């Protein structure tokens, strides 16, 4: 998002490190894109980096502690499952909204 310049390309009215967590309804409403192209480009870039990252994992890499702020500490494997779960939730939300628009 930051290193590849996507934050600048999207031009959102937030700090580049903002994740959307805790945003108000008004802040969420400020997220607009003119076309699907930036979203698709960002998806493609993230997908490619994710495949490269996962392909490079070796041995007990998934057992590495990545967050000691929890009890028990969170391993890379658990964090990846959490990310996948959140991605699936967002895909479901998008499908729901699309269904609403198609039926309107």
Number of C-alpha atoms within 10 A of each C-alpha: 14 10 6 10 10 16 18 11 12 17 13 14 12 13 9 15 9 12 9 11 7 9 11 10 8 8 12 12 9 12 13 11 12 7 8 8 10 14 13 11 12 17 12 12 14 13 12 11 12 12 10 11 10 12 9 9 10 8 6 9 13 16 12 13 15 14 13 10 8 7 7 9 13 16 16 17 15 16 15 13 11 12 11 12 12 12 12 12 12 12 12 12 12 12 12 12 12 12 11 10 9 8 7 6
